[in-house]
Amino acid sequence: MKRFPFVIGLILFLNVVNGQIDPSKITIVRDSFGIPHIFAKTDPEVSYGLAWAYCEDQFASLQMVALPAKKAMGRAFGKNAVAADYAFDWFQCREVTEQKWNSLSPEFIKLITGYVQGVNDYAAAHPEEVLVKKVFPITVKEYIASSVLALTKFNGGDQALQQIFNNQVKWLIDYDKMGSNGIAVHPDRTTEGVAYLAINAHQPNEGPEAFYEAHVQSEEGWNALGGLLAGGPCILHGVNEHYGWAHTVNLCDRMDIFQLERHPKKKYYYKYDGQWEKLQIKKVSLRVKGVPFPISKKAFSSKYGPTLINEQGAFSVRLGANQEIRALDQWYQMNKGKNFTDFYNALNVQGLSMFNIVYADRYDTIFYVNNALMPIRKEDPKLNWLETLPGNTSTTLWTTFRPLKDLPQYVNPASGFLFNTNHSPFSATASADNLKVSQFSSADGWETMENNRSVRFRQRFEAIPKIDFQTFRDIKFDRQYPEKLTFMYQLDSLFLLENAGDEQDNKLLNTLKTWDFQGTAESKGAAVFMLVYEYLAKALRGQEARAITKEEGMKALAYAKKYLLDNFGKIDLALGDIQKLVRGNQEFPVGGLPDLLAPQWSRPYEGGKRKIVGGDAYVMMVKFPKNELPVIETVNTYGASSHPDNPHFADQIPLFLAQKTKPMTLDKQKVMAQAERIYSPGVKK
């Protein structure tokens, strides 16, 4: 990569003059897989180093998080990306950041100031990598506002905006999301007498939502290793010296859509408690790549929140994610805790608006909470909070959230294990220890469903009185569906079809019916099922859960046959013949299907092949010896760097394909002894 020694030297000089962080006091150690280990005296210096290391590896992804605050996504990527710029203003990310700035802890403000300085310094030293000229430097407040938009998107705000914009207002919980796994086992349930934790995010393989692995250590008590998304100034899920935690996406009802009662003559007025109120209106100026002039749009808001007018009417969206700016602050506090009390106190901040949290530590505590900024809604049989709500009355306008103690949670159940695979919090452990849905308000919309992963995990785990670490690892990497499939749409009738038509049809049907439900790369039944599943998922999208009909099954099988013949000229293929892990100009056959414990999701690629775009992603397996540092194993999909010329662009692929892991450590001495490269930010190679 081209360097600018004069620019870097000038940055270092100005930092010292202005009392900012001096990068020469920060050490970045790259291990044999290129994973950055950041060492410095203070937390802000470490966070600066983390920003620099991430930018070296994934600067384009970080910019995709930060650009909306500058209304520059459209300028960078064209009309398909300008919606992010509009959403930033529509969700009032800048306004809520200004309003709630003083809610951030002083320690975190120092941390994020160091991080943003690292980003700005990198951008100044590498102008050839900046996607939009004059976007940098960004301010700390702009950065926090960007995180508000990112969390709002994670909470489904972008889907709500899209539904309203497309005149398709119908809010239902989406059970067809990519999922994640978190598993905690108490020492009483393991053969070694120590706690186990599986941290397994199922995220996209590339881009700002892909996990990046790093290790951060300061002399102020911060020593953590794990995964972070683009722009994360600390570890988002992983381990420190005392405990670890995993996140999975939860699907409880955290957001509402309200239909306003509009004035019959005055376009921008709506009724609220019998009075006519005027929508707040602001103009949003948008720039789009290739368009020489700015585009002006209006952004509305009502008492309920951001509002959009479409052919169906006027609709407002309300959720906690864009009312809160402390998510990164809370994650930082979770990084720094020394025991479960510290961790729970960090959760009590309630800056993090979503995610299940599965926890284990070295002190014999396991824990799970379905974490959410859950609105305290009026319990009224006339109101269905999962549907569009009346937006003309204070009866439906909620203003507060449930405290942490009132969310579904467990500490050290007698069964000795806790887990979540994006399924119901009322099925988090053994049946005798599970909470009851009747203990919680029906207005909250807590999840009650199971999925293939939750059913399969129970089948394997509950049969073992005490589990060893190898078996624990094997369960996490399991690619077997349960005997009875548990998808949103019931697929059992597929396997009851008797005659599909001609000889090829029946051969394909027989391949499916004799399939052992394993999603390995060598499986021919898995290849047929993948194509059938993709057809049905698309054909039934938006419909309520139900069993598929015989006719739908036949159509799905006909689609699979045509797909195979049109693209490959034969029907006798294995999953790995069609499904590929692609990196640069290399492709590899790979197993995995949706909703396996070790899943994969794919999209059309070339010549009928399908490219993996997400799935098992970042995997961390941990055990917690009582008086030692955690024992850590990890693997990521590709490698640390997004640059094809970097040796760590694809070096974890062999491990990933073999479902193997690499050892990682929080021990600085071991890291230094095994270092591949040691340097400071901005220092020329």
Order of alpha helices (4+ residues) and beta strands (2+ residues): alpha-beta-beta-alpha-alpha-alpha-alpha-alpha-alpha-alpha-beta-beta-beta-beta-beta-beta-beta-beta-beta-beta-beta-beta-beta-beta-alpha-alpha-beta-beta-beta-beta-beta-alpha-alpha-alpha-alpha-alpha-alpha-beta-beta-beta-beta-beta-beta-alpha-beta-alpha-beta
